[in-house]
Amino acid sequence: MTDLNKIPVTVITGFLGSGKTTLIRHLMQNPQGRRLAVLVNEFGTVGVDGEILKSCADENCPAENIVELANGCICCTVADDFIPTIEALMALPQRPDHILIETSGLALPKPLLKAFDWPAIRSRITVDGVIALADAEAVAAGRFAPDVDAVEAQRAADDSLDHETPLSEVFEDQIACADIVLLTKADLAGEAGLARARAVIEAEAPRKLPIIPVEEGRIDPRVILGLNAAAEDDLDQRPSHHDGADDHEHDDFDSIVVDLPEIDDPQALADAVARLARERDILRVKGHVAVRGKPMRMLLQAVGERVRHQYDRPWGDQPRATRLVVIAEHDRIEPEPIRAALMQAIAERA
């Protein structure tokens, strides 16, 4: 049993756009009597997920219990950012009963687990469990699971080819570190897609894991909270591609912030974002959009060519501005062409 004096922490990991923020919103709305605190780590200089969660704050998880760390991976900046932030959450006037950590979509979870062994927090906190989210439709399509036979054939044909992409390593490390895997967007994948995704994950997992399909982040909190895994104590059972390395870098990925004027046609912007993903291998786009004549702020979220947008709340006193975070592998981020493509799309339908 977990030491009752320790605050349990659930680490929620998963690739870009897998649904981590949606899951946390659901947990905030169904806390099962717990007072929650949330730490959100985003890749890029403009935080979107943290603001989304703060808009859902209530007496069970007030705004001051939601902390955002942007522009830096918490597992790379343990002493400077992570430890002080965790200590601040534990020192809140009303101590949280449970802390949720949403990692960056590009984060490797194992270095973060190692941080829980730091003397400053080890006696006061424990990792209740690691929940890995995987987009069922994407996994079913084989985007992050290498074909071993094809890889070996490529290696035989060209010694300069690496057998794995950076994206596959991130995906595999997240699965290997997990206590439970949630297959998100199950409705989009369908039964056949879910079966394929489950097979991929079972093949990648170093041990048998519960694999649960979910839609819109809806799951009974009792299934994923209160696992008492003490994950910081069994790191050897959670292998990583980076075991033995002193640290890790995210130089394979980069992000830019694109500022745009108010737009007239949200669909034109969505189409442009989808085209960018198709033509420039953009992984993720997210941000807020000012639509001319609309008092509500529009939230845009894109994973590859799948783009969703909805009005989330009034602008209020916040300046009306369109700001999008664009994330891709390092050699695919070309700021000026990306800005030009988005500007052209919204100008054509102005």
PyMOL commands that set and color helices and strands:
alter all, ss='L'
color gray80, all
select helices_A, chain A and resi 20-29+49-54+63-65+78-90+109-115+119-122+136-140+148-157+166-176+186-204+221-224+231-233+235-237+266-280+330-332+335-348
alter helices_A, ss='H'
color red, helices_A
select strands_A, chain A and resi 7-14+36-42+66-70+98-102+125-135+180-184+211-213+253-260+282-289+296-303+306-314+322-329
alter strands_A, ss='S'
color yellow, strands_A
deselect
rebuild
show_as cartoon
